[in-house]
Amino acid sequence: MSEIHRTARSGAPVTGEDPDLMIRLTNVSKVYRLGEIGSGTLYRDLQSWQAKRKGLPDPNRKIGHESLLSNEPFFALKDIDLSVRKGECLGIIGGNGAGKSTLLKLISRVTGPSAGEIDLYGRVTSMLEVGTGFHGEMTGRENIYLNGTILGMSRKEIDAVLDEIIDFSEVRQFIDTPVKRYSSGMYVKLGFAVAAHLRSEIVIMDEVLAVGDIAFQKKCIQKMLQGAHEENRTVLYVSHNMNTVRDLCDRCIVLDQGQIIYDGAVEEAISYYSRFLMKENDPVRNYFSYIRRSPNLSGICTVESVSLEENAVPMGGLVSFTVRIRSREARDGIRVRMIVSTSAGAIIGMTFSRPISLPEGETNLLCGFGTDPLAAGFYVCDLVICEYEHNLEKRHDYIGRAVSFSVIENERFFGRSWKSRDWGSVRLTPLTISEEKGSDPGDPQTGLPMERRRDEHR
């Protein structure tokens, strides 16, 4: 496939295009070839090619292979169409091998596409991994000047932001030390500080915040938000940490097998990705060969399968599922415990069953819990089979993310639809307001005055 990569352009888009357009990808694909593509010497490559042309066995082939050379194509990206505007923070999520890093490398011009066009309307600062663009033998101060020069900045422009970069990076004590002696945390702090402060219209980051500590991550997110909102920078951010994607981005795309399968609001994208990973359409999940990672499991009672009745439950509805348990012996006092988390993995609640007795062999348990306090969104549950002795839990089995379900909005909250990003995942009872001191405080469940409440039930 021939390369049709157009040179990235700086400045404003041409007449008739969106003046705020910063990045545009049109039918972009990236193809790699799998397997060995050469023997290492021109002579042996010609031998293999000549044998293939004549239909003869390859003299250089390895045992068990038909040919030394392989030309099987692999699409890292396929037919990508994407536009990003000025001041937009775009999150890019997906599984390993989905094409996230390849997409950023194409936009950063580290490599070119196999087909399609990429137009950039501004300078690009990229951090594709810890210490990208740093020279190990140079000091931190020298690397700041090196990166600024590569971006086309003058020494005067770099001097103007030098102290701000050093202070933000928190490595002033080591700024005149060669960066090869930096820890990974120091590397990423300095690298991010350089990327965030040097003059560029587009900032690209690939999972770089994962190395820094929590306090530094929060500072980086605030800096990126400031750059997007106040300086109209465009930010592209790849991460497996959904909380940082939620905090930083205002738009998100989901990649799978080199293609965009969702493009939209952040919360909806995260929910879509979580449902995609959990294969929500599969109502029965078998755990015969599930690898238990939780320590100290007795194995006396094990979960064989979980069958969910409905994947989508309305607010205030009931999540119902059947758990098949195999017990090696008859046991009393067994409980089923469910740990409820958001799609991003934040634990928001837990529920227990009453103690039950299990006979030896297989038993099907019909379980359920209400979604009354949950807002609309996607949720996952860990399942624990346990019993308690003197207030100490004895675990028999633990299945992570055993149940996944969606809560569907079926009501309005004061005339507004629920936004989990701003309002959270747990719905509190309505706020009660008294018109004057000493008045009826109202029913805590409905917010209605108690006198009116009694009148409605007469």
C-alpha positions as a Python dict, from the first residue, in 0.01 Angstrom:
ca = {
    (1, 'M'): (0, 0, 0),
    (2, 'S'): (157, 328, -107),
    (3, 'E'): (222, 609, 136),
    (4, 'I'): (14, 920, 73),
    (5, 'H'): (112, 1119, 381),
    (6, 'R'): (67, 1492, 328),
    (7, 'T'): (317, 1718, 501),
    (8, 'A'): (162, 1867, 814),
    (9, 'R'): (68, 2230, 770),
    (10, 'S'): (100, 2511, 1020),
    (11, 'G'): (-123, 2812, 1050),
    (12, 'A'): (-494, 2840, 990),
    (13, 'P'): (-696, 2598, 775),
    (14, 'V'): (-761, 2694, 417),
    (15, 'T'): (-1059, 2913, 327),
    (16, 'G'): (-1392, 2742, 379),
    (17, 'E'): (-1270, 2504, 653),
    (18, 'D'): (-1339, 2527, 1025),
    (19, 'P'): (-1105, 2802, 1156),
    (20, 'D'): (-1073, 2615, 1490),
    (21, 'L'): (-967, 2289, 1324),
    (22, 'M'): (-632, 2165, 1461),
    (23, 'I'): (-608, 1798, 1355),
    (24, 'R'): (-775, 1616, 1068),
    (25, 'L'): (-726, 1253, 968),
    (26, 'T'): (-887, 1130, 647),
    (27, 'N'): (-905, 755, 570),
    (28, 'V'): (-579, 694, 757),
    (29, 'S'): (-444, 339, 773),
    (30, 'K'): (-121, 192, 904),
    (31, 'V'): (-14, -151, 784),
    (32, 'Y'): (272, -364, 917),
    (33, 'R'): (401, -696, 787),
    (34, 'L'): (407, -991, 1025),
    (35, 'G'): (689, -1238, 1058),
    (36, 'E'): (1042, -1215, 921),
    (37, 'I'): (1079, -988, 621),
    (38, 'G'): (1443, -1047, 543),
    (39, 'S'): (1732, -1286, 597),
    (40, 'G'): (1984, -1020, 685),
    (41, 'T'): (2180, -1040, 358),
    (42, 'L'): (2088, -932, 6),
    (43, 'Y'): (2226, -1258, -141),
    (44, 'R'): (1995, -1483, 65),
    (45, 'D'): (1696, -1254, 0),
    (46, 'L'): (1759, -1287, -375),
    (47, 'Q'): (1789, -1666, -338),
    (48, 'S'): (1451, -1682, -163),
    (49, 'W'): (1288, -1449, -417),
    (50, 'Q'): (1423, -1648, -713),
    (51, 'A'): (1303, -1978, -564),
    (52, 'K'): (956, -1833, -501),
    (53, 'R'): (938, -1699, -860),
    (54, 'K'): (1022, -2044, -1001),
    (55, 'G'): (788, -2227, -762),
    (56, 'L'): (1077, -2406, -588),
    (57, 'P'): (1126, -2464, -214),
    (58, 'D'): (1292, -2174, -35),
    (59, 'P'): (1655, -2277, 34),
    (60, 'N'): (1671, -2045, 335),
    (61, 'R'): (1348, -2144, 501),
    (62, 'K'): (1335, -2257, 863),
    (63, 'I'): (1212, -2604, 956),
    (64, 'G'): (835, -2601, 973),
    (65, 'H'): (800, -2290, 756),
    (66, 'E'): (715, -2277, 389),
    (67, 'S'): (921, -1966, 324),
    (68, 'L'): (1175, -1745, 491),
    (69, 'L'): (997, -1428, 386),
    (70, 'S'): (653, -1335, 511),
    (71, 'N'): (424, -1069, 373),
    (72, 'E'): (111, -1110, 582),
    (73, 'P'): (-41, -763, 640),
    (74, 'F'): (-152, -642, 981),
    (75, 'F'): (-368, -329, 1008),
    (76, 'A'): (-265, -139, 1321),
    (77, 'L'): (-510, 131, 1208),
    (78, 'K'): (-773, 106, 937),
    (79, 'D'): (-971, 385, 769),
    (80, 'I'): (-954, 634, 1056),
    (81, 'D'): (-1148, 961, 1012),
    (82, 'L'): (-1099, 1206, 1296),
    (83, 'S'): (-1117, 1581, 1350),
    (84, 'V'): (-1005, 1764, 1665),
    (85, 'R'): (-1071, 2134, 1724),
    (86, 'K'): (-882, 2404, 1910),
    (87, 'G'): (-913, 2387, 2290),
    (88, 'E'): (-1047, 2030, 2283),
    (89, 'C'): (-920, 1761, 2523),
    (90, 'L'): (-960, 1426, 2345),
    (91, 'G'): (-925, 1103, 2540),
    (92, 'I'): (-829, 785, 2354),
    (93, 'I'): (-909, 454, 2524),
    (94, 'G'): (-908, 90, 2420),
    (95, 'G'): (-747, -244, 2495),
    (96, 'N'): (-382, -332, 2445),
    (97, 'G'): (-307, -352, 2073),
    (98, 'A'): (-612, -147, 1977),
    (99, 'G'): (-398, 110, 1792),
    (100, 'K'): (-384, 396, 2045),
    (101, 'S'): (-7, 448, 2046),
    (102, 'T'): (12, 399, 1669),
    (103, 'L'): (-243, 676, 1622),
    (104, 'L'): (-40, 914, 1839),
    (105, 'K'): (282, 826, 1657),
    (106, 'L'): (121, 912, 1324),
    (107, 'I'): (-5, 1246, 1452),
    (108, 'S'): (336, 1316, 1610),
    (109, 'R'): (502, 1231, 1273),
    (110, 'V'): (721, 967, 1436),
    (111, 'T'): (607, 743, 1151),
    (112, 'G'): (395, 794, 843),
    (113, 'P'): (64, 634, 748),
    (114, 'S'): (38, 361, 486),
    (115, 'A'): (-262, 539, 334),
    (116, 'G'): (-468, 849, 396),
    (117, 'E'): (-397, 1210, 482),
    (118, 'I'): (-302, 1381, 808),
    (119, 'D'): (-334, 1760, 837),
    (120, 'L'): (-199, 1946, 1141),
    (121, 'Y'): (-261, 2316, 1196),
    (122, 'G'): (-6, 2393, 1465),
    (123, 'R'): (312, 2277, 1633),
    (124, 'V'): (308, 1948, 1821),
    (125, 'T'): (461, 1861, 2157),
    (126, 'S'): (446, 1489, 2230),
    (127, 'M'): (527, 1258, 2518),
    (128, 'L'): (485, 907, 2387),
    (129, 'E'): (681, 751, 2671),
    (130, 'V'): (884, 858, 2973),
    (131, 'G'): (1170, 1085, 2866),
    (132, 'T'): (1078, 1107, 2499),
    (133, 'G'): (1319, 1344, 2325),
    (134, 'F'): (1566, 1358, 2615),
    (135, 'H'): (1938, 1292, 2568),
    (136, 'G'): (2070, 1090, 2859),
    (137, 'E'): (2413, 1253, 2867),
    (138, 'M'): (2269, 1606, 2879),
    (139, 'T'): (2149, 1775, 3197),
    (140, 'G'): (1787, 1857, 3265),
    (141, 'R'): (1850, 2224, 3186),
    (142, 'E'): (2018, 2139, 2855),
    (143, 'N'): (1732, 1908, 2758),
    (144, 'I'): (1483, 2190, 2816),
    (145, 'Y'): (1672, 2405, 2568),
    (146, 'L'): (1706, 2112, 2327),
    (147, 'N'): (1331, 2043, 2324),
    (148, 'G'): (1248, 2411, 2286),
    (149, 'T'): (1487, 2445, 1994),
    (150, 'I'): (1332, 2145, 1821),
    (151, 'L'): (994, 2320, 1849),
    (152, 'G'): (1138, 2628, 1682),
    (153, 'M'): (1158, 2848, 1992),
    (154, 'S'): (1433, 3103, 2035),
    (155, 'R'): (1666, 3109, 2336),
    (156, 'K'): (1488, 3422, 2461),
    (157, 'E'): (1150, 3246, 2451),
    (158, 'I'): (1289, 2946, 2640),
    (159, 'D'): (1453, 3171, 2900),
    (160, 'A'): (1112, 3330, 2967),
    (161, 'V'): (959, 2999, 3082),
    (162, 'L'): (1271, 2822, 3215),
    (163, 'D'): (1215, 2891, 3585),
    (164, 'E'): (847, 2803, 3555),
    (165, 'I'): (936, 2467, 3397),
    (166, 'I'): (1194, 2388, 3666),
    (167, 'D'): (958, 2480, 3951),
    (168, 'F'): (673, 2278, 3803),
    (169, 'S'): (894, 1971, 3754),
    (170, 'E'): (1002, 1967, 4123),
    (171, 'V'): (1357, 1864, 4022),
    (172, 'R'): (1540, 2196, 4073),
    (173, 'Q'): (1798, 2027, 4293),
    (174, 'F'): (1894, 1794, 4006),
    (175, 'I'): (1839, 2023, 3707),
    (176, 'D'): (2213, 2038, 3626),
    (177, 'T'): (2257, 1660, 3659),
    (178, 'P'): (2256, 1436, 3347),
    (179, 'V'): (1905, 1294, 3306),
    (180, 'K'): (2040, 939, 3272),
    (181, 'R'): (2075, 949, 3651),
    (182, 'Y'): (1710, 1051, 3703),
    (183, 'S'): (1453, 810, 3839),
    (184, 'S'): (1152, 729, 3621),
    (185, 'G'): (941, 965, 3832),
    (186, 'M'): (1188, 1253, 3788),
    (187, 'Y'): (1204, 1178, 3417),
    (188, 'V'): (830, 1204, 3369),
    (189, 'K'): (800, 1514, 3587),
    (190, 'L'): (1058, 1703, 3385),
    (191, 'G'): (924, 1567, 3057),
    (192, 'F'): (570, 1674, 3136),
    (193, 'A'): (682, 2016, 3260),
    (194, 'V'): (866, 2074, 2931),
    (195, 'A'): (570, 1956, 2721),
    (196, 'A'): (320, 2167, 2917),
    (197, 'H'): (514, 2495, 2913),
    (198, 'L'): (684, 2511, 2574),
    (199, 'R'): (501, 2698, 2302),
    (200, 'S'): (291, 2456, 2098),
    (201, 'E'): (-71, 2436, 1993),
    (202, 'I'): (-108, 2055, 2019),
    (203, 'V'): (1, 1842, 2317),
    (204, 'I'): (8, 1461, 2289),
    (205, 'M'): (49, 1231, 2589),
    (206, 'D'): (56, 852, 2598),
    (207, 'E'): (0, 714, 2951),
    (208, 'V'): (275, 937, 3090),
    (209, 'L'): (89, 1042, 3406),
    (210, 'A'): (88, 683, 3533),
    (211, 'V'): (447, 720, 3657),
    (212, 'G'): (403, 1034, 3864),
    (213, 'D'): (264, 1041, 4218),
    (214, 'I'): (-100, 1132, 4286),
    (215, 'A'): (-26, 1494, 4382),
    (216, 'F'): (177, 1549, 4065),
    (217, 'Q'): (-95, 1386, 3853),
    (218, 'K'): (-352, 1631, 3990),
    (219, 'K'): (-118, 1922, 3918),
    (220, 'C'): (-64, 1797, 3561),
    (221, 'I'): (-437, 1763, 3497),
    (222, 'Q'): (-497, 2117, 3624),
    (223, 'K'): (-218, 2245, 3399),
    (224, 'M'): (-365, 2068, 3096),
    (225, 'L'): (-712, 2201, 3172),
    (226, 'Q'): (-568, 2550, 3204),
    (227, 'G'): (-385, 2510, 2872),
    (228, 'A'): (-700, 2388, 2697),
    (229, 'H'): (-941, 2645, 2840),
    (230, 'E'): (-723, 2955, 2876),
    (231, 'E'): (-459, 2904, 2606),
    (232, 'N'): (-683, 2714, 2359),
    (233, 'R'): (-442, 2423, 2335),
    (234, 'T'): (-552, 2093, 2187),
    (235, 'V'): (-475, 1789, 2407),
    (236, 'L'): (-470, 1422, 2301),
    (237, 'Y'): (-445, 1186, 2596),
    (238, 'V'): (-415, 805, 2600),
    (239, 'S'): (-461, 624, 2930),
    (240, 'H'): (-598, 309, 3090),
    (241, 'N'): (-683, 513, 3400),
    (242, 'M'): (-1045, 610, 3342),
    (243, 'N'): (-1044, 855, 3632),
    (244, 'T'): (-774, 1073, 3472),
    (245, 'V'): (-955, 1050, 3137),
    (246, 'R'): (-1274, 1164, 3310),
    (247, 'D'): (-1099, 1451, 3488),
    (248, 'L'): (-906, 1582, 3188),
    (249, 'C'): (-1106, 1514, 2873),
    (250, 'D'): (-1428, 1658, 2736),
    (251, 'R'): (-1451, 1411, 2447),
    (252, 'C'): (-1339, 1050, 2409),
    (253, 'I'): (-1295, 790, 2136),
    (254, 'V'): (-1279, 412, 2181),
    (255, 'L'): (-1046, 210, 1957),
    (256, 'D'): (-1066, -162, 1885),
    (257, 'Q'): (-859, -352, 1630),
    (258, 'G'): (-743, -32, 1467),
    (259, 'Q'): (-1088, 123, 1420),
    (260, 'I'): (-1291, 386, 1604),
    (261, 'I'): (-1595, 211, 1750),
    (262, 'Y'): (-1723, 506, 1956),
    (263, 'D'): (-1677, 883, 1948),
    (264, 'G'): (-1863, 1103, 2192),
    (265, 'A'): (-1898, 1221, 2552),
    (266, 'V'): (-1650, 1088, 2806),
    (267, 'E'): (-1891, 908, 3041),
    (268, 'E'): (-2073, 740, 2754),
    (269, 'A'): (-1742, 635, 2599),
    (270, 'I'): (-1619, 481, 2926),
    (271, 'S'): (-1948, 296, 2973),
    (272, 'Y'): (-1940, 176, 2613),
    (273, 'Y'): (-1581, 52, 2655),
    (274, 'S'): (-1665, -124, 2983),
    (275, 'R'): (-1965, -299, 2825),
    (276, 'F'): (-1750, -395, 2530),
    (277, 'L'): (-1485, -549, 2754),
    (278, 'M'): (-1734, -736, 2969),
    (279, 'K'): (-1924, -874, 2666),
    (280, 'E'): (-2249, -760, 2817),
    (281, 'N'): (-2460, -950, 2563),
    (282, 'D'): (-2339, -1283, 2701),
    (283, 'P'): (-2598, -1364, 2973),
    (284, 'V'): (-2409, -1663, 3118),
    (285, 'R'): (-2049, -1653, 3236),
    (286, 'N'): (-1871, -1975, 3328),
    (287, 'Y'): (-1596, -1976, 3588),
    (288, 'F'): (-1478, -2338, 3580),
    (289, 'S'): (-1130, -2235, 3464),
    (290, 'Y'): (-1133, -1880, 3604),
    (291, 'I'): (-797, -1793, 3760),
    (292, 'R'): (-854, -1690, 4121),
    (293, 'R'): (-612, -1409, 4213),
    (294, 'S'): (-740, -1338, 4563),
    (295, 'P'): (-520, -1497, 4833),
    (296, 'N'): (-634, -1728, 5113),
    (297, 'L'): (-938, -1882, 4942),
    (298, 'S'): (-1050, -2207, 5101),
    (299, 'G'): (-1198, -2348, 4779),
    (300, 'I'): (-1464, -2533, 4977),
    (301, 'C'): (-1742, -2350, 4793),
    (302, 'T'): (-1665, -2231, 4439),
    (303, 'V'): (-1866, -2039, 4180),
    (304, 'E'): (-1924, -2235, 3860),
    (305, 'S'): (-2134, -1983, 3667),
    (306, 'V'): (-2328, -1658, 3694),
    (307, 'S'): (-2638, -1596, 3482),
    (308, 'L'): (-2774, -1240, 3467),
    (309, 'E'): (-3145, -1204, 3388),
    (310, 'E'): (-3137, -848, 3248),
    (311, 'N'): (-2834, -643, 3143),
    (312, 'A'): (-3025, -313, 3158),
    (313, 'V'): (-3219, -222, 3472),
    (314, 'P'): (-3422, 98, 3525),
    (315, 'M'): (-3350, 329, 3817),
    (316, 'G'): (-3514, 179, 4124),
    (317, 'G'): (-3529, -165, 3958),
    (318, 'L'): (-3386, -499, 4066),
    (319, 'V'): (-3063, -662, 3944),
    (320, 'S'): (-3137, -1036, 3937),
    (321, 'F'): (-2889, -1314, 3868),
    (322, 'T'): (-2841, -1684, 3936),
    (323, 'V'): (-2518, -1813, 4093),
    (324, 'R'): (-2434, -2181, 4058),
    (325, 'I'): (-2212, -2292, 4348),
    (326, 'R'): (-2036, -2625, 4399),
    (327, 'S'): (-1965, -2715, 4760),
    (328, 'R'): (-1725, -2995, 4855),
    (329, 'E'): (-1914, -3043, 5182),
    (330, 'A'): (-2233, -2928, 5352),
    (331, 'R'): (-2182, -2585, 5506),
    (332, 'D'): (-2392, -2354, 5726),
    (333, 'G'): (-2369, -1975, 5752),
    (334, 'I'): (-2266, -1916, 5390),
    (335, 'R'): (-2314, -1561, 5261),
    (336, 'V'): (-2299, -1408, 4915),
    (337, 'R'): (-2135, -1064, 4912),
    (338, 'M'): (-2145, -823, 4616),
    (339, 'I'): (-1903, -529, 4581),
    (340, 'V'): (-2051, -268, 4346),
    (341, 'S'): (-1815, -41, 4150),
    (342, 'T'): (-1843, 215, 3874),
    (343, 'S'): (-1715, 135, 3526),
    (344, 'A'): (-1392, 315, 3620),
    (345, 'G'): (-1337, 79, 3916),
    (346, 'A'): (-1436, 312, 4203),
    (347, 'I'): (-1611, 111, 4477),
    (348, 'I'): (-1941, 274, 4571),
    (349, 'G'): (-2117, 12, 4782),
    (350, 'M'): (-2153, -342, 4908),
    (351, 'T'): (-2444, -576, 4984),
    (352, 'F'): (-2473, -908, 5175),
    (353, 'S'): (-2712, -1197, 5161),
    (354, 'R'): (-2855, -1358, 5472),
    (355, 'P'): (-2669, -1668, 5602),
    (356, 'I'): (-2776, -1984, 5419),
    (357, 'S'): (-2696, -2354, 5430),
    (358, 'L'): (-2539, -2526, 5130),
    (359, 'P'): (-2561, -2900, 5074),
    (360, 'E'): (-2275, -3095, 4926),
    (361, 'G'): (-2268, -3069, 4544),
    (362, 'E'): (-2422, -2809, 4312),
    (363, 'T'): (-2673, -2545, 4421),
    (364, 'N'): (-2838, -2264, 4223),
    (365, 'L'): (-2896, -1942, 4417),
    (366, 'L'): (-3128, -1673, 4282),
    (367, 'C'): (-2983, -1341, 4401),
    (368, 'G'): (-3085, -979, 4358),
    (369, 'F'): (-3040, -627, 4490),
    (370, 'G'): (-3211, -295, 4420),
    (371, 'T'): (-3066, -7, 4219),
    (372, 'D'): (-3253, 259, 4421),
    (373, 'P'): (-2944, 464, 4518),
    (374, 'L'): (-2766, 430, 4182),
    (375, 'A'): (-2765, 693, 3909),
    (376, 'A'): (-2782, 606, 3540),
    (377, 'G'): (-2460, 445, 3419),
    (378, 'F'): (-2267, 119, 3387),
    (379, 'Y'): (-2164, -83, 3693),
    (380, 'V'): (-1961, -396, 3769),
    (381, 'C'): (-1974, -622, 4074),
    (382, 'D'): (-1723, -852, 4239),
    (383, 'L'): (-1878, -1166, 4389),
    (384, 'V'): (-1757, -1319, 4716),
    (385, 'I'): (-1866, -1648, 4873),
    (386, 'C'): (-1782, -1632, 5242),
    (387, 'E'): (-1883, -1699, 5602),
    (388, 'Y'): (-1807, -1524, 5928),
    (389, 'E'): (-1657, -1663, 6245),
    (390, 'H'): (-1623, -1422, 6537),
    (391, 'N'): (-1663, -1125, 6299),
    (392, 'L'): (-1374, -1250, 6084),
    (393, 'E'): (-1445, -1322, 5719),
    (394, 'K'): (-1347, -1660, 5578),
    (395, 'R'): (-1347, -1647, 5199),
    (396, 'H'): (-1429, -1953, 4998),
    (397, 'D'): (-1429, -1793, 4651),
    (398, 'Y'): (-1383, -1450, 4491),
    (399, 'I'): (-1478, -1361, 4131),
    (400, 'G'): (-1377, -1018, 4009),
    (401, 'R'): (-1622, -833, 3781),
    (402, 'A'): (-1860, -1128, 3788),
    (403, 'V'): (-2171, -919, 3714),
    (404, 'S'): (-2203, -612, 3493),
    (405, 'F'): (-2519, -415, 3430),
    (406, 'S'): (-2650, -78, 3316),
    (407, 'V'): (-2885, 144, 3512),
    (408, 'I'): (-3119, 323, 3272),
    (409, 'E'): (-3254, 667, 3350),
    (410, 'N'): (-3631, 665, 3384),
    (411, 'E'): (-3691, 988, 3570),
    (412, 'R'): (-3579, 1349, 3581),
    (413, 'F'): (-3405, 1522, 3868),
    (414, 'F'): (-3565, 1866, 3891),
    (415, 'G'): (-3611, 1867, 3514),
    (416, 'R'): (-3251, 1774, 3430),
    (417, 'S'): (-3101, 1447, 3315),
    (418, 'W'): (-2835, 1293, 3534),
    (419, 'K'): (-2469, 1352, 3443),
    (420, 'S'): (-2249, 1110, 3634),
    (421, 'R'): (-1933, 1309, 3562),
    (422, 'D'): (-2068, 1611, 3750),
    (423, 'W'): (-2323, 1458, 3988),
    (424, 'G'): (-2168, 1124, 4086),
    (425, 'S'): (-2297, 767, 4079),
    (426, 'V'): (-2502, 755, 4401),
    (427, 'R'): (-2835, 937, 4422),
    (428, 'L'): (-2895, 1092, 4763),
    (429, 'T'): (-3245, 1156, 4895),
    (430, 'P'): (-3395, 1491, 4787),
    (431, 'L'): (-3296, 1798, 4983),
    (432, 'T'): (-3568, 1923, 5217),
    (433, 'I'): (-3628, 2296, 5254),
    (434, 'S'): (-3847, 2468, 5512),
    (435, 'E'): (-4014, 2792, 5405),
    (436, 'E'): (-3976, 2944, 5752),
    (437, 'K'): (-3838, 2854, 6088),
    (438, 'G'): (-4052, 2602, 6269),
    (439, 'S'): (-4235, 2487, 5959),
    (440, 'D'): (-4291, 2125, 5862),
    (441, 'P'): (-3945, 1984, 5759),
    (442, 'G'): (-4108, 1739, 5519),
    (443, 'D'): (-4079, 1370, 5449),
    (444, 'P'): (-3707, 1275, 5402),
    (445, 'Q'): (-3796, 1038, 5117),
    (446, 'T'): (-4018, 1265, 4908),
    (447, 'G'): (-3943, 1616, 5030),
    (448, 'L'): (-4317, 1684, 5064),
    (449, 'P'): (-4454, 1845, 5384),
    (450, 'M'): (-4584, 1580, 5624),
    (451, 'E'): (-4931, 1741, 5640),
    (452, 'R'): (-4960, 1726, 5262),
    (453, 'R'): (-4825, 1369, 5272),
    (454, 'R'): (-5103, 1266, 5512),
    (455, 'D'): (-5366, 1443, 5299),
    (456, 'E'): (-5261, 1245, 4991),
    (457, 'H'): (-5319, 915, 5171),
    (458, 'R'): (-5664, 993, 5313),
}
